[in-house]
């Protein structure tokens, strides 16, 4: 199986996505999405940004590599009574079933950044966007002191080294890399912008309980715990992550609010 597919089907990202629904809606509300707009949500998960776009009248296609998340997206859309949205399985680095210049807007929030072959990902997003259209990405930033970047950094320290040629997903959080990839795909430098932006995780429970969701349902953290257990280091990993979640919490003991910084990328074709 494709390792990226295996990673995201291993857990249940819907449990994590529930904690960032408000941030997804706020992001879409700021993109001038409206009736009749053709929108692709790439690496859509269960629809945290796809559903709000459809609610604003856009025709939305959500694409994700994980079959369980595609199924969850379809279920959420049906429960919401949304008819202008569909979900398909697909790989962000090879959108083989999507025609050139089909979409007005391509959105990928913490999604396409995890696909292998980042230059292929950039090329495919540029290919399927119409002239005058926009690509909007949200990418975690390497070394950033806030939550998810630190979760990924700590998790990586407990897992085996990646295979030769592996390109870290958080390399998408470096503006120079973003520019290099999209310029190689034919985008003019002045049509690319990148701005640090905040996502907020909200959870009706303690930081330790939110960490439990990451431990049992978030693929990278699940892999880290499995590797730590094999090495007899589970308590070390858990202590590091628990300290991180508790220190980052801006809510109360039983109401977790954690801010996480990401790089918001906007590309115009």
C-alpha positions as CSV (number, residue, x, y, z in Angstrom):
1,X,0.0,0.0,0.0
2,X,1.0,3.6,-0.6
3,X,2.7,4.6,2.7
4,X,0.9,7.9,2.8
5,X,-2.5,6.2,2.3
6,X,-1.6,3.7,5.1
7,X,-0.6,6.5,7.4
8,X,-3.9,8.3,7.1
9,X,-6.1,5.2,7.1
10,X,-4.4,3.9,10.2
11,X,-6.1,6.3,12.5
12,X,-9.3,8.3,12.4
13,X,-8.5,11.9,11.6
14,X,-12.2,12.8,12.0
15,X,-11.6,12.8,15.7
16,X,-8.9,15.5,15.4
17,X,-10.8,17.4,12.7
18,X,-13.7,18.0,15.1
19,X,-11.4,20.2,17.2
20,X,-10.6,22.6,14.3
21,X,-14.0,23.0,12.7
22,X,-14.3,26.7,13.6
23,X,-10.9,27.5,12.1
24,X,-11.8,25.7,8.9
25,X,-15.0,27.7,8.6
26,X,-13.2,31.0,9.3
27,X,-10.6,30.3,6.7
28,X,-13.3,29.6,4.0
29,X,-15.3,32.6,5.0
30,X,-12.2,34.7,4.2
31,X,-11.8,33.4,0.6
32,X,-14.8,35.0,-1.0
33,X,-16.4,31.6,-1.9
34,X,-19.8,32.0,-3.5
35,X,-22.5,30.3,-5.5
36,X,-21.4,28.6,-8.7
37,X,-17.7,28.7,-7.9
38,X,-15.8,25.5,-8.7
39,X,-13.8,24.4,-5.7
40,X,-11.3,21.5,-5.2
41,X,-10.4,20.6,-1.6
42,X,-7.3,18.6,-1.8
43,X,-6.4,16.3,1.1
44,X,-9.9,17.2,2.4
45,X,-10.2,14.8,5.2
46,X,-13.8,14.6,6.3
47,X,-14.6,18.0,4.9
48,X,-13.6,20.6,7.5
49,X,-13.1,23.2,4.7
50,X,-15.1,21.4,2.0
51,X,-18.5,21.5,3.8
52,X,-18.3,25.3,4.6
53,X,-17.5,26.0,0.9
54,X,-20.5,24.0,-0.2
55,X,-22.7,25.8,2.3
56,X,-21.7,29.0,0.6
57,X,-23.1,27.7,-2.7
58,X,-19.9,26.5,-4.3
59,X,-19.7,23.2,-6.3
60,X,-17.1,21.3,-4.3
61,X,-15.0,18.2,-5.0
62,X,-13.2,16.8,-2.0
63,X,-10.2,14.5,-2.7
64,X,-8.3,12.5,-0.1
65,X,-6.0,9.5,-0.2
66,X,-7.7,7.8,2.8
67,X,-10.9,5.9,1.9
68,X,-12.2,6.1,5.5
69,X,-12.0,9.9,5.4
70,X,-13.7,10.0,2.0
71,X,-16.5,7.9,3.5
72,X,-16.7,10.2,6.5
73,X,-16.9,13.3,4.3
74,X,-19.8,11.8,2.3
75,X,-21.6,11.0,5.5
76,X,-21.2,14.5,6.9
77,X,-22.3,16.1,3.6
78,X,-25.4,13.8,3.4
79,X,-26.3,14.6,7.1
80,X,-26.0,18.3,6.3
81,X,-28.2,18.0,3.2
82,X,-25.6,19.4,0.9
83,X,-26.1,18.4,-2.8
84,X,-23.3,20.4,-4.5
85,X,-20.4,18.5,-2.9
86,X,-18.8,15.1,-3.7
87,X,-15.8,13.2,-2.3
88,X,-13.4,11.0,-4.2
89,X,-10.3,9.0,-3.4
90,X,-7.2,10.4,-5.0
91,X,-3.5,11.3,-4.7
92,X,-2.5,14.9,-4.6
93,X,0.7,14.2,-6.6
94,X,-1.3,12.7,-9.5
95,X,-4.8,14.0,-10.0
96,X,-5.3,11.7,-13.0
97,X,-9.1,11.9,-13.2
98,X,-9.3,15.7,-13.1
99,X,-9.3,17.8,-16.3
100,X,-7.0,20.8,-16.8
101,X,-8.2,24.2,-15.7
102,X,-11.4,22.9,-14.0
103,X,-11.4,24.9,-10.8
104,X,-11.7,28.5,-9.6
105,X,-10.2,27.7,-6.3
106,X,-8.0,24.8,-4.9
107,X,-7.8,24.6,-1.1
108,X,-5.5,22.3,0.8
109,X,-5.3,22.8,4.5
110,X,-2.8,20.4,6.2
111,X,-3.5,18.0,3.4
112,X,-1.4,18.0,0.2
113,X,1.6,18.9,2.3
114,X,1.8,15.3,3.4
115,X,1.8,13.9,-0.2
116,X,5.1,12.7,-1.6
117,X,6.8,14.4,-4.5
118,X,6.0,18.0,-3.6
119,X,7.0,19.4,-7.0
120,X,4.4,17.0,-8.6
121,X,1.8,18.3,-6.1
122,X,2.5,21.9,-7.0
123,X,2.4,21.1,-10.7
124,X,-1.0,19.2,-10.4
125,X,-2.6,22.1,-8.4
126,X,-1.5,24.6,-11.0
127,X,-2.7,22.3,-13.8
128,X,-6.3,22.0,-12.5
129,X,-6.8,25.7,-11.7
130,X,-8.3,28.1,-14.2
131,X,-6.4,31.1,-15.4
132,X,-7.1,33.8,-12.8
133,X,-7.9,31.2,-10.2
134,X,-6.3,30.7,-6.7
135,X,-4.6,28.0,-4.8
136,X,-4.7,28.3,-1.0
137,X,-2.6,26.0,1.2
138,X,-2.2,25.7,4.9
139,X,1.1,24.1,5.9
140,X,2.7,23.4,9.2
141,X,6.0,25.2,9.8
142,X,9.2,23.2,10.7
143,X,10.5,24.2,14.1
144,X,7.6,26.4,14.9
145,X,7.1,26.5,18.7
146,X,3.3,25.9,18.6
147,X,1.4,22.6,18.8
148,X,1.4,20.6,15.7
149,X,4.9,21.5,14.5
150,X,6.2,20.3,17.9
151,X,4.0,17.2,17.9
152,X,5.6,16.2,14.5
153,X,9.1,17.1,15.7
154,X,8.8,15.1,18.9
155,X,7.1,12.2,17.1
156,X,9.9,12.1,14.5
157,X,12.5,11.8,17.2
158,X,11.0,8.4,18.3
159,X,10.4,6.9,14.9
160,X,12.9,5.2,12.6
161,X,14.7,7.4,10.0
162,X,12.7,7.9,6.8
163,X,13.8,6.2,3.6
164,X,16.4,7.8,1.4
165,X,14.9,10.6,-0.8
166,X,12.1,11.3,1.6
167,X,11.0,15.0,1.6
168,X,9.6,16.1,4.9
169,X,5.9,17.3,4.8
170,X,6.9,20.4,6.8
171,X,9.2,21.5,4.1
172,X,6.0,23.0,2.7
173,X,6.1,25.4,5.6
174,X,9.2,27.1,4.3
175,X,8.4,30.0,2.0
176,X,11.5,29.5,-0.1
177,X,10.4,26.0,-0.8
178,X,6.9,27.0,-1.7
179,X,8.2,29.6,-4.1
180,X,10.6,27.2,-5.7
181,X,7.9,24.6,-6.3
182,X,5.2,26.9,-7.7
183,X,7.6,28.9,-9.8
184,X,8.8,25.5,-11.3
185,X,5.1,24.9,-12.1
186,X,4.9,28.1,-14.1
187,X,3.7,30.7,-11.5
188,X,5.2,34.1,-11.6
189,X,7.0,35.1,-8.3
190,X,4.7,38.1,-7.7
191,X,1.7,35.8,-7.7
192,X,2.9,33.8,-4.6
193,X,2.4,35.0,-1.1
194,X,3.0,33.3,2.3
195,X,1.8,34.5,5.7
196,X,2.0,32.9,9.2
197,X,-1.6,32.3,10.3
198,X,-3.2,30.8,13.4
199,X,-5.4,27.7,13.7
200,X,-7.1,27.1,17.0
201,X,-7.8,23.6,18.5
202,X,-10.8,23.7,20.9
203,X,-11.7,20.6,22.9
204,X,-14.2,20.1,25.7
205,X,-11.8,18.2,27.9
206,X,-8.4,18.4,29.4
207,X,-5.1,18.7,27.5
208,X,-4.3,15.2,28.5
209,X,-7.6,14.0,26.9
210,X,-6.8,15.9,23.7
211,X,-3.4,14.2,23.7
212,X,-5.2,10.8,23.9
213,X,-7.0,11.7,20.7
214,X,-3.7,12.3,19.0
215,X,-2.2,9.1,20.5
216,X,-5.0,6.9,19.2
217,X,-6.3,8.6,16.0
218,X,-3.5,10.8,14.5
219,X,-1.3,8.7,12.1
220,X,2.1,10.3,12.9
221,X,1.6,10.2,16.6
222,X,0.3,6.6,16.4
223,X,3.5,5.6,14.6
224,X,5.6,7.4,17.2
225,X,3.9,5.6,20.1
226,X,4.3,2.2,18.3
227,X,8.0,2.8,17.8
228,X,8.5,4.1,21.3
229,X,6.8,1.0,22.7
230,X,9.1,-1.3,20.7
231,X,12.1,0.6,22.1
232,X,10.8,0.7,25.7
233,X,10.4,4.5,25.6
234,X,6.6,4.9,25.7
235,X,6.7,6.8,29.0
236,X,9.4,9.2,27.7
237,X,7.4,10.1,24.6
238,X,4.1,10.4,26.6
239,X,5.8,12.7,29.1
240,X,7.2,15.0,26.4
241,X,3.9,15.3,24.6
242,X,1.8,15.7,27.8
243,X,4.1,18.6,28.8
244,X,3.7,20.1,25.4
245,X,-0.1,20.0,25.4
246,X,-0.4,21.3,29.0
247,X,2.1,24.2,28.3
248,X,0.3,25.2,25.1
249,X,-3.2,25.2,26.5
250,X,-4.7,28.7,26.8
251,X,-8.0,27.4,28.2
252,X,-8.9,25.8,31.5
253,X,-8.2,22.5,33.1
254,X,-11.2,20.9,31.5
255,X,-11.5,23.1,28.4
256,X,-8.6,23.0,26.1
257,X,-7.8,25.9,23.7
258,X,-4.5,25.6,21.8
259,X,-3.2,27.9,19.1
260,X,-1.1,26.5,16.3
261,X,0.8,28.5,13.7
262,X,0.8,27.5,10.0
263,X,2.0,29.1,6.8
264,X,-1.0,30.3,4.7
265,X,0.0,30.2,1.0
266,X,-1.9,32.0,-1.7
267,X,-1.0,31.4,-5.3
268,X,-2.7,33.1,-8.3
269,X,-2.5,31.7,-11.8
